[in-house]
Amino acid sequence: FSLKKREEFLTFSYIWLLYIYINLNATDMKTKKQILMLLLALLVGLPTLSAQSKEEKKEQKKEAVTKLIASENYKIDVQTALPMRGRSVPLTSPYSLEISNDSVISYLPYFGRAYSIPYGGGDGLNFRAPLKEYTMKMDKKGNAVIQFIIRNPEDRYEFRAKVYPNGSASIDVNMQNRQSISFQGKLDMKDE
């Protein structure tokens, strides 16, 4: 029996016993008391069963996130940009940061002040580059802390991403020629 099937069975049993209890004659008091005790026992057992399933689901998600990050082949979908100045910006287009074995694909917007950039604005945080100086560590709380540095003719980028056990993520980007910016999003778990 899987946990979901067991939960469905207990719910069905509870409803069935409740139906019998309601439809019994008042003369069958002994039977009614026994069914009432069964109903109470089931009523107490259902919440603990669902609490266990929530904990198990949480643990399974944590394991899947850790496995995906360790594979060094994952994608973080970004939903909010947090510039150094101004308010947070909810993103409606699909922006992401993807790590694919030995390269990084950055498709991120930039909001902020630029100090020295190429004529026309440059590419900003939209590039594909070889991955160098990549480190991944797990902190005390079970979060994956990922750091890497990218250099291209336009700038030097220091990325620091933190992926939490529930799959949510934050990305901080420090640059030499632009103000820093942060992003919030979640790990793409479609493959898992």
N, C-alpha and C positions, 0 to 999 in steps of 0.2 A: 504494500500500500504506500503510495506517495503521500506526502503531507497534505496536498490539496484534496486528494481522493478521500483521505481519512476525515478531513474537515467537512467535506460534502456529505459523507456517510453519517457523521454525528449530527449535522444539521437536519438531515432527513429523518433520522431516528427521533430527534427531539420533536419535530413537527408531528410525526406519526404517534408518538406517545401522548402528546398534548391532545390530539384528535380523539384518541381512545379515552383519555381521562374525561374529556368534556362529554362524550357520548355514553359513558357508563351510567347505570341506574344508581340512585342514591342508596340502594340496599347493599351494593357491593363495596362497603366501606373499606374492608381489608385490602381488596384489590386496588381500590382508589388510593389508599395510603402508600402501597408499594409503588404504584406508578408515579405518585407525587415524589417519592424519594428518588426514583430513577430520573425524573425530570430535573430535580434539584442537582443531582450529581452531574448530569449532562450540562446543565446551566453553568456550573462551576468549572467544568472541564473545557468548555469552548473558548473562553478568553485566554486561558493559559496556552492552549494549542495555537491560537492565532498569534500570540506574543512570541512563541517559539518560532513560528514560521517567519515572522518579521525579522527576528535576530538571525535566522538562517539565511534569509534573503540578503540581509545587510552583509553578512560574512561572505556569501557567494559573490556579491557585487565587488567587495573589497579585493577578493582573490582575482576576479576577472580584470579589475583595474590594474592591479600589481603585475599580472601576467602580461597584459597589453603594453604597459610602460616598459617592462623588462625586455620585450621583444624589439624595442627601438624601431617600431613601425606602427605609428599611431597618428591620429589627427585630433586637434583641439578646435572645436567650433566656437567662434567668438560671438558673443551676443551684446556686450557692452564695452565701450571704450571710456577710459578714465584719463583725460588729459591732465597735465600738471595744473593748468589754470582752467577755470570754468567748470561747468557741470558735466556729469556723466552723459554719454551719448548712447542711447539705445540703437543698436545696429539692425537694420531691416534686411540688408543684403547678406548673403552667405560668406562671411569672412572666416579664415582659418589659419592655423599654423600646423604644418604637417612635417613629421620626422619620418623619413623613409630610408632606413638603413644608414647610408653614409652621406645623406644630403638633407637639407631643410628647404621646404617650400613655404615661404611666408607670403600670405595674401591678406594683409592687414591694413586698415585705414590709418591715416595719421592726422591728428588734430594737435596743433601746438605751434611753437615758435621755432623757426629754423634760423641758424646762425650763418651757415655757409653751405649753400647747395648749388648744384649745376643750374645753368640757364634753363628755364622752363619748369623748374620745380623738381626734376629728377623722378626716380621711381619710388622714393620713400621706403615703405616697408613691404613692397611687392618685389620679391626676387626668389630665385632658386640658387642655392650655393652649396658647396661641399661642407659637410659638417666636421668641424674641428673643435678640439678642446671641449668635448661633450662629457659631462659628468651627471650621474643620477645617483642620489642617495635617498634613503628613507629616514625621515626624522622620527623623533620619539612618539609622535602622535599617529604614525602610520601614513603620513603624507609623502608622496614622491616629490623630491625637490630636484629639478632638472636645470642645469646651467650649461650654456654654450656661447661661444663667441663667433661671429661672422664678420668677415672683412670683404668689402667689395670696393671698387673705385670711388663710390659715392660716400661711404661712411664705414664706421666700425660699430657693430651692434652687439651689445651684451644682453642676452636673453636669460631670464630667470623665471621658470614656470613652476608652479606648485599644483600638483594634482591630488585632490583629496580622495579618501576611500570611497565616497559616494559618486565619484566621477566628475564633480565640478572642478573647475580649474581657474587659476589666476596667472596672468603673464605680465611680467615687468620687462620693459625694454629701455635700456640706457644707450644713448648715442653720443658721439662726439660733436656732431654738427647740428643736432636738434635737441629740443627739450625731451625729457623722458616721458613715457606714456605707459599706462597699464591697461590690461584687458581682463574681462571676466567671461567665462564660457564653460563649456563642458566637454569631456572626452567623448569622441565619437565611438560608441560601442556597437555599431551595426555588425561588425564582424564577429562579435562574441555572442 
